[in-house]
Amino acid sequence: MRITDVTAVLLTGPSSNDPYITFAKKWRTAAFVEVRTDAGLVGVGETYLGYFFPEMVPLVVDYVRPILVDGGTTDPAVLSTRMRRCLGFWARVGAGAAVLSGVEAALWDLAGQAAGVPVHELLGGRKHDRLRAYATGGPSPWPPDELKRKLDRYAELGFTALKVATGYLEMDSREEVLPEPGPQAAAEFEAEKLALMRGHLGPDFEIMLDGHMGHRIGVHRWDLATAQAVMEAAAPYRPAFFEEPLAYEDPDEYAALTSTSPVPIAGGEQLFSYDEFRLWMTRGAFAIAQPDAALLSVTDFVRVGELAASQGRHVVSHAWSAGGGFLQNVHAAFASPSTLMVEMAPDPGELHTLLWGDNLVIEDGHVLPPAAPGLGITLTDEVKERFPFRPGMEEFASVPGKELRS
């Protein structure tokens, strides 16, 4: 079997079927890589860069095509090494690395199909019988009664764990509702929210908060003192973890927080490689690492999971791609010994569900190991025709004039 072509596929579709997501963002873009062979098999992978800068994906895919076509092998490890050697100066991390993760995922999908086994078996074998899925709920809607309704919705969908953002977002105006800057105000504000969540959901439901400090700028970006105050105030409500309470600027500052925090500190969604994670994790930056297999590759996800296990720590997948990237994270999570939970979009849109087909099974709030050969991504011509690409994005980081709107 030899590779005959490698192409990028860009799509735009509904971000979700969840009204508590779509009030803030109705549309999303996604980017996929297809690897075609003379045997008729097609490997499919997704890159998370498709959510932020899809227009770049075809450029990188075209650049690496000669490495793959008639390259004498379909082995993912060999071809990944060749790509990273050729692109090492400018794609070791960042956007180029994110695209390579999608190409590598397509190669693993192809390898699994050819071998007749799911990719998690090729990554060292399944380490879990099932994994709890947590609902990643995005913004906390304002006023608080709307937050309660959002919590109810996710519980009714079968989730037993969920995460929402710090601060609030007013549903009509989409304006943020934030406390005054400073440690005490932030601590009181987020503790009040956690008290609402714990009181509403009961003692056994897993709850988490996401600070999004990797993105935030200005006076509402927390410093170490603010993050420490928030963790002390959060502890009585037993969050399973607190994500991104600091910006990704200083691993030692993260380590100082993690070493003293009564709440497990999670982070890593903006790290692009195993080497970056190793730098942060060996300094003790995270109690819970959050690799994304659509950003740093399925193989590096597993390596991060093995490093976490050696430290007596855990990984929780980051997964805000469309359906392909989610399946990549599921396979990597099942192959990683230290996986605690997997992140999942609640009530996802058709750029998730149509790509899963029947290859994703969820029971009692837990994801079961995928059984289909390869990754199980179903990217049909019908899906491509139904969701043609429209440039832009609908996200807090949108470039002015490039927002996706209805």
N, C-alpha and C positions, 0 to 999 in steps of 0.2 A: 504494500500500500504506500502510495506517495502523495504528497500534498500538491494540488494543482492550482489552488488559488486561495487568497486570504482577503477578505473584504470587511468593511465597516458598515453597520446598519444603524441609522439614527431614526428615532421615533419620538413622537410627542403624544401624550395621552393624559387622561384624568389622573390626578395625583392620588386619589383615594375615593372611597365611597363613604368615608366618615365625615359627617358635617363638622366635627370639631377639628378636623384637619383642613377641609376644603374652605372653611370661612377665611383661612389665612393664605392658603395656596391651592388653587383649583387644578393646575396643570403641572406636568413635569416632563422633562426630556430624559431620554435614556439612550445609551450607546452600546452596541453589541459588536462582537467580532465573530465572523464565520470562517472556519477553516475547511475547505472542500478537498476531497480526495478522489483518486481514480477508482476507488472501490465503492463510491457512492455515499460514503459516510460523510456527515457534516458535523464538525465540532462547533459548539456555540459557547461563548463567554461574554460577560458584561464587565465594563469598567465604570467605576463610580464617577470618573471624570465626565461621563455623559450627562450627569445631573447639573454640572457647573459650566462646562466648556465643551459641549459636544462637537463643535466645529473643528476642534483640534484632533479628534480621534482619527478621522480618515487620513490625516496627514501622517501620523505616526504609523498607522497600519500600512499605508503605502510604502513608507520608508523601510519597514522591516520585511515586506513581502519577499524580496529576493533571498533573504536568509532562510525562509521557510519553504518556498516553492522549489521543488526538486533539490532539497537540501540533503537528500540521502537518508533521512530518518524522520520519524514522527514522534520521537521520544521527547516528552515535555521538558525533562531536565536538561537534555543536551541542547535543544533549541532555545530554551530560556537562557542558558549560559551564553550561547552565541549572541543572542539579542542584547543582553546586558553588557557583554564585552564591547559590542559595536556602539552602543548608545550610552556607555558608562559615564562619559564626561558630562552629559546633559540630561540623563534620565535615571541617574542613581536614585534620586528622590523626585518628588514633584509630579507635574502633569505627565511627563513622559513615562515615568515609572507606573503611574496609574493605568495608562493605556496598555503597557506591557502585561500588567496583571490580567487584563481582559483577554489578551492574546494567549497567555499561558493557560488561563482557565479553559479556553476553547480547545487547546491541545490536550488538556486532561480529560475534557469531555470526550474528545475523539478517542483517547486511549482507553477510557472506560467502555465506550461502545464497542471498540474492537475486541476487548477482552471479555465483554459480556458481564461486567461487574460495575457496581456504583463506585464513584470516584473515592469515597471515603475508604474503601477497601484498598485502593492503590496508594493511599496516603499513610499507610501503616495499620489500617484496620480500625474497625469501630470500637470505641472505648466506652460507649454509653448505650443503654437500652432505649432511653428516651431523654429528652432535654426540655426543661421548662421554657416556654416562650413568654416573654414579657411584652406587653403592649407599649409601644413607644408613642406617647400621645401628643408630642409636640407642645404647643403653647398651652398655658393654663388660662382658660377663658375667664374673662371678667364679666359680671360679678361672681363672687364665690358660689352662689347657687348654681350657676352654669357649670362650674367645676364639679359640683356634686353630680349633676346630670351626666357629665362626661364620665366620671368614675362609674356610675351605674351602667352606662352603655358598655364599657369595657368588661365589667363583670358579667353582664348579660351575654356577651360574646364568648364567654367561657374562659377568659383570662383569670389567672390567680396572682398575677404580678403586673405592675404597670409603672410607668415613669412619665412625669410631666416636667415642664420647664420651670425654672425660677422666674419670678415676676409674674405678671398677668398680661393678657392681650385682650383689649376690649373688642367684642365680636362685631359690632357695627362699624366702628371707626377704624379698627385695626391699629389703634394707638396703644402703646405700652403703658402699663400701670406699674410703677416701680417705687420703692422706698427712697427716702432721702439717702444720699451717699453716706457711707460710714459703717463701721462694724456693728454697732448696737441696733441701728435701724434695719439693716439687712438681716441680722439674726432674728429680731422680733418678727419681721415680715414673713420670713420663710418658715419659722417655727409655727406661726399661726396657720399657715397653709398645711404643714405636715400634721398639725393637730386636727384640722378639718379632715384630712385624708384618712388618718388613723381612726378617728372617731366614726367616720362614715363607712369605712370598709371593714372595720373590726380588727382583732389582734393577729389574725393568721394570714392576711393578705400581704404580699410583699409590695412595698412602695419604695420609689426612688425619685430623686430630683436630678435635673440636668442644669448645671450653671451656664453652659454655653459660653464660658469665658474664653474659649479658644477663638471666638468670633467677635466678642464684644469689645468696643473701644470707648474711651471717654471716662467720665466720672463714675459710671456704674460698673466698670470693670473692677472686680475685687482684687485687693492686695492680700498678702498673707494674713495680716491681722483680721481682716474682714472674713476671710475663709475660715480661719480658726474659730472666730466667734460664731459663725453660722453652724459649724459642726457641733460645737458645744450645745447650742440651742436645739439642734436637730436630734441629738442623741436619744432623748427620752421617747421619741416616736419610732425608733428602731428602723430607719431606712436601710434597705439591703446594701445600698451604696449611694454615693453622691458623685455625680459625673461632672468632670471639667469645672471644678471650682476655681481654677487658676488658668491663666494663659500659658501656652506652650513656649515659654521663654527661658525657664531656668529649672532643670531637673532637680537641682539641690533644694530649691524652694518648694517644689512639689514633695520632695522627700521629707522636708521639715514638717510639712502639713501631715503627710501620711503617717509619720512616726508618732505623732501626738494626737491624731484625730480619733475620737471615739466612734466615728462612722467610717466604714471602708471607703477609701478614695479611689475612683475609677477614672481612667483616661487613656488616650492613645489614638483617637479616631483621626487625628491629623498627622500621624506618623506613617511613613511610606515604605518602610523596610524592616526586616528583622534587625539589621544593624542599628537602626534608630531606636527600636524598642529595647535592644540589649543595653544601649547607652543609658536610657532612662531607667530601666528595671534594675540594672546592677547598682544603681545609686539609690534604689528604694523608693522610686517616684510614685508607684501605684500599688495599692493593695489588690486591685483588679485591673488587668490590662484589657484594652478593647481594640483588638485588631479587626480590620475589615478586609476580607478576602477579595473584594472587588477593588481594593486600593493597593494592597501590598502583596497579593497573590495567595493562593490557597496553601502553597508550600510554606511560605513565610508565616502564615497564620499558625500552622501546626508547630513550627519551630518556636514561635512565641509561646504557644501553649505548653510546650515541653520545658521551656525556660521557666515559666510561671510555676509549673509543677515542681521543678527542682528547688524553687524558693519557698515552697509551701503556700503558693498563692494561686489565684484563679484568673481565667479569662472569661469575658462575656463578649459575644460578637457585637460589633457595630454593623448595622445593616440598614441603610437608607437608600440603597439602590432600588431598581425595579426587580421583577421576579427572578431574573437570572442571577444577579448579585446576591439575592437572598439565598438561593439554592447553593451558590458557591460557599457562602458562610455556613450554611447548615452542614454541608459535607465536611468542611474544615473543622467545624465545632465537634462533630461526632468523632473525628480522628484525633482530637486533642484531649489529652488525659485530664486537663484541669478546667474544662469548660463547666461553668456554673449555670448559665442561662444563654438563650439566644434572643436577640432583639428582633421584634416583628412589627410591621405596620398593621394596626388593627383595621379590620374591614377594608382591605386593600382594593385598589382599582384594578382595571383589566390588564394594565401593563405588568401586574403581578400575577393575577389568577390565570390568565390565558397562557402565560409562559410556564406555570406550574403544571397545568393540566391535572392529571390524576396522580402526579408524582410527589405530592406533598400531603402527608396525612397528619392530622392534629387530633389528639384525644385528651380530654380532661386537662386542657391548657398546656399540653406537652407536644412537642414535635417528635415524630417517630423517624427512625433512620430511613432515608430514601432507598428504594429497592431497585429502581430502574437503572439499566446500564448507563454509564457516564454521569453527567450532572442532572439529567432529566429536564433540561430546558427545552421547551417547545416553542420555537420561533418560526411560525408558519407564514406562508405568503399572505394568508388572510389577515394575520396580525399586522404585517407590514403595510398592506393596503389600507387597513382600517385606521391606522394611527400614523399618517404621514408626518414627517418632521416639520416643525415650525421653530425657527430660531428664538432664543430667549430663555428666560427662566423666571419663576415666580418664587422668590426666596428673599430672605433678609439681605443677602449679599448681591442682589441684582445690580448690574450696571445701569445707571439712568438711561432710559430710552431702549433698553433691551429686556424689559419685563414682559413675561407672558401674561396676557390678560384675556378674559372671556371674549 
